[in-house]
Structures are given as C-alpha cells and as structure tokens.
Amino acid sequence: MLPSSLPPLPTPPALPLLPSPHLLFLGDISEPGYAKTAFGLRDWAPQRCIGEFRCAGGTVSAGLPAMTPQQAAARGARSLVIGVANAGGVIPESWIEPLLQALHAGLDIISGMHVRIASIARLREAADALGRQLIDVRVPPPGIAVATGAPRSGKRLLTMGTDCALGKKYTALALARAFAERGVDVDFRASGQTGILIAGRGMPMDAVVSDFAAGAAEMLSPAAAEDHWDVIEGQGSLFHPAYAGVALALLHGSQPDVVVICHQPGRRHMLGYPAYPLPSIEDTIALALQLGQRTRAGIRCGGVSLDTSQLDPASAAALLDSESQRLGCAVADPMRGGPAFEQLLRQCLG
Amino acid sequence: MLPSSLPPLPTPPALPLLPSPHLLFLGDISEPGYAKTAFGLRDWAPQRCIGEFRCAGGTVSAGLPAMTPQQAAARGARSLVIGVANAGGVIPESWIEPLLQALHAGLDIISGMHVRIASIARLREAADALGRQLIDVRVPPPGIAVATGAPRSGKRLLTMGTDCALGKKYTALALARAFAERGVDVDFRASGQTGILIAGRGMPMDAVVSDFAAGAAEMLSPAAAEDHWDVIEGQGSLFHPAYAGVALALLHGSQPDVVVICHQPGRRHMLGYPAYPLPSIEDTIALALQLGQRTRAGIRCGGVSLDTSQLDPASAAALLDSESQRLGCAVADPMRGGPAFEQLLRQCLG
C-alpha cells in the first residue's frame, strides 16, 4: 500500500491485440441465452467474424456461415473464440475434440470463461506442440503498475451507471461507433470480458488485484493525440455495495473529461441486492463529478443513456424528452438513435 | 461484474490463525530501517515473540534473546517469521541455509515479502518432506465471496486517513489495546501484511482481486456479539489517486459504526504524488461519512488521530488542543495517550 518509489511510467505499455479474424464457437448449446458473447461479437465486430462452428448437439446459430476450423483457417481466420457460456462456466468434455481440431487447423483459442483454458492439460499440451496460443481474456496482462495520477494527453469518456448491467458497454460501443462515423479519431476501451472480445483488446478490471486497479485503468486508456477520444466501458456503480471500489478505481485511473450516466428506467433496487435502493440519476451524476475531479479537473457530464428496450417507441420518446427536461441535459437511448442521441453526441464532444 | 446469483453467505468463513509463538528472523541486515516488521511484532505482539535469529553478517537486533531455531523450538516456538525486508523484496541466497535450519528444527516459515516463499524450490521441497508450512501472508485466503452488503451484528471501527503511511495501523492497534484494557470485548482486524503478522491473522486487502475487495472486508470483520468491537486497520485514502478504490471497498465491506481519521500534521501532498495536495481533515471526515452511509446507516466519526512524533511534547499538546477546538471532536495522538486519548476512546465507544 505504500506508494512506489519507482519513477512513474510516462506511457503505460500497449495492450496486446487479440489475433483475428475469428471463427465463433457455439459449442453444443440449444439455448440462445448462452450465446450472448457470440451475438455481441456478431453485432459489434462483424468484420472480424468469418464464420461459426458448432459441435454435435448444438442448435444455436449466430447467423454466420457455418464452417470447419480448416475452412476458416483457409479463409484467413487466426483464432477460434468461445462464444458461449454454459451454466457452470466450465469447458465440457464434449468441446475438447472440436477445440483440438481448431488448434490443429492453425487457430489460436480465445476464451472469456471463468475456467482458464490453459489449465486444461490436453489443450495446453496440443497448443504447446503446435505453437498455438490459448488466450484467457479474463487474465490481466503483466506489467500493470500502481497508478501515477499524472495527467495525460487525449480526451476520454467513461460510461458509468446507477447499477450493474444496464447498458454501460452498449452505450460506450454506440458512442464510439457514432464518433467514428462523424470522423472523430476514437477507440472503444473495453473493461470487461465481453467488451474485450468485441474490441479485440482491453483490461479485465474485475480480475485486477485491487492495489493496481487504478493503474490498470491508466494502462487501458493511455496518452494519445490531443484530438483523440477513448470511449471507456464502465464497470459497477459508485453506489454498489460490492463493486463501488472497482468503479472508483476505473473513474480515477480513466481521468475522463466526460462521463455519461447509464440507467434502466423502472429498476428499483440494485440487481441482486433488494435491500439497496437504486440511486437517483442526479445523485449518480453528482457523485461521479465529485469523485472524478480528484484526478481530472474540469470533468463534466455529457448526458444520460437510458435503456428503453422495455418501452414502445412512443413511450420511450416521451420518457427521453421528459427526463431531458427534468435533468437539464441530453438524455438518449443509443440503441434508438434519433435527435436525442444526436444531442447526446454533441454534448459529449463539447 | 454481474451480481452473483448464489445466495449470500450468512457468515463469512473464519480466517486461519498463524502458528505461534514466533522466532523473529533478522537476516543479514545492518540497517535497522529494514527491520520494521520485526520491531512491529516486538512492540505489538511481544507475548508471541520468543527470540531472534540472525545469520552471518547481520548486526540489527530487536532486543530479544538470541537463539537458534532448535533452541526456539525447544522453548515452544512454532514458526520463524521473516522480520526484515531488503531493497529488492527478494529472499537472498544467504538466507536459504538458515531458513532450511528452521524447517529442520520443526518451525513453519511465515513471510510477508513480495516474493512468494513457497516459490523457492529448495524451501518448498524441504517443507514438503518435513511436513512444514511455508506461509505467505500476502496471499488472500480461498473462498472470498462477492460482498453481500447485508447488515451484520457487532460493532466496528475503521481507521481511515488523509493519505497512506500516517498511522492507520498504529492507531487501530492502540485503540484495540485501550478498548481491551477497559474491558471491552475487542479484536484488532489487520488489512495489511505487517498488521497481519502482528495480529496473527487478517486480510491482505492490497492483494485481493478488485471484484472481491468489499467481500474480503466483510470476511475480515464477520458478524459478532452485539457488544463486540472489531477495530479495523484502514488502507490508502478515499482521495488517493491510486488506492481510493481499495479504501472505498474496505469502507463499504467493513460497515463501520465509527471511523477515526488519521493524519500527519505538516504533510502537504500525497506521499509520492507531489501534484496531489493532501485533503483537509474535515473533507476526509465528510467524504468517509458520505460514502460509508451506503452500507452503514448512522456511521459517525469518533475523532481524529494525529501522528505528532515530529513535535516536542508541549507543541504536540497545543496542536491536539487547537485541532480539537477547530474540528469540534476528539483529537489525540494514540502514541502519547493522556486525556486527549481518553476523550477519543469515549467518543469512539459512544
């Protein structure tokens, strides 16, 4: 806990890129809910997804061309991504042969599952013999330093939330895509496993040792050109009884110029914590700015992102409008786009 | 980062106790500054320290009887504690033979150094053959769960600080000792490596993966009898650009009834971070109560602990008095005791 006596690193080391294009592995599942990672990759990184590959018993499709690992490799694929999770978060025995097939075809294997794929002896031995990589994206990279707190160049936006699981990743992805479409030099910076698979790189903040969490956030969004934007995927909530520390470390290390607060209308308490009422949007904005100013003077709120997927279009539009008037800032659902989203983009870019 | 769907643990598992009494190993150092761990053990846990043991070249003493591992074992010692650090934080080759000697004498070895002692092959092989333990206290215990945020019985006090390294551990130790002397049922709860060695158990908060940091704090200070106090060693500072996340996780997970704010008069900026001015004591109190009330309604400040070791007694007494009047609460230097400390104890116990 003592500050390091080492001189601060002027620029954190770059994060390694995941090898792509990918072949998406859908395993043997028959329940689409387990394929969220594959669907996320298809939706947000289609240019990196060459095809899909199931094993016996599987019925779920991501709508991509079906192909074997050999066929995918012939078309340029460099890795197989495990695009599904199952109930236990483990690699079932029935997946081993198809995964070995991918290694023999010349593909690396990328996993975001809880179990470390490199801990499975048959896969590790085959990968070693073939010179292939087994990449667990929930393992932080080496060389994470204690945060320096030093200001760095470039512009940064961090999505934050009233709670977990209400659109911080999708909001960041949508903002980054819209920035790029408007000619802004932008990178999406992933802080969780699905985001990392979509972005091809990132920092699994939930797996970093706590003393290095703010330093990991500094490494995730390094110094950049003055007109460059990093749009950073937030984690947790400053009001969360379990994850507030991660949210604060990510806020401090990100040093954002702008925060966008994400919320799901109608949610009454923290997901899985019925005794903890959801904080208000305005309290969440105020606390983010209060704490964020410690490492980034001049931090401001670019607006609010609401997940209105449970409302019909007219109700959603009415809610976005009334919330924008009530809060005095841009309020949009990035998945719906439209004038409200245009206003949010303008307020973020400043 | 998603909330666990598992039911919350009603009571976190107990932390294992370190085997004692100890023989303190002072290595081959000649600079007393490297022996802080041994001195801390001698000062705060003398009943667990049987003697000290140096190897060739060492000149530093903790003032305990010198003895070999065989002699210590004959007097009941169960472990050798590495009581020194060196510049690199590594175990030098010259320590291996004395450490092997301890294993052969029947002692376990306990280390708080950065390098994992169990990673040194010669020591691990000898320990395995002899049935001895190699205990690295910076390794978190298994089974740490995500924080539940559920209220729990017993009373808890957390020391917090305007910065690192200004008396949070010594204040917690002094308060716990004074509580015990007044007949209060109390446990000191260590959150860092030196505190863990002193207490014989605890939680190395700085080594816990960030998603589990608040859960680790819940495990550190479990539910207890209603009149029992846990006095918890704080870490970092809510204003620290690198460690605020750890401080917040420890605050949320500890659910303290009372916080005591620690400060070193005259410190102008965060240690090692000259661009970051020290927060005021009153801002530190206010933020601790603001954020702490999320998991512990009714949290209050018991007072302020100042490290006045750099002042003469008259100047120290004058400062404690003027700060107490300025802040409107008890302000004491626990190392000096006296009426100011008595007032702090009364305000803490409520």
Interface residues (C-beta under 8 A of the other chain):
Chain A: M1 L2 P3 S4 S5 V146 A147 T148 G149 A150 C164 A165 G192 M205 D206 A207 V208 V209 S210 D211 A213 A214 G215 Q235 G236 F239 P241 A242 Y243 A244 G245 V246 A247 L248 A249 L250 H252 M270 L271 G272 Y273 A275 Y276 L291 R294 T295
Chain B: M1 L2 P3 S4 S5 V146 A147 T148 G149 A150 C164 A165 G192 M205 D206 A207 V208 V209 S210 D211 A213 A214 G215 Q235 G236 F239 P241 A242 Y243 A244 G245 V246 A247 L248 A249 L250 H252 M270 L271 G272 Y273 A275 Y276 L291 R294 T295
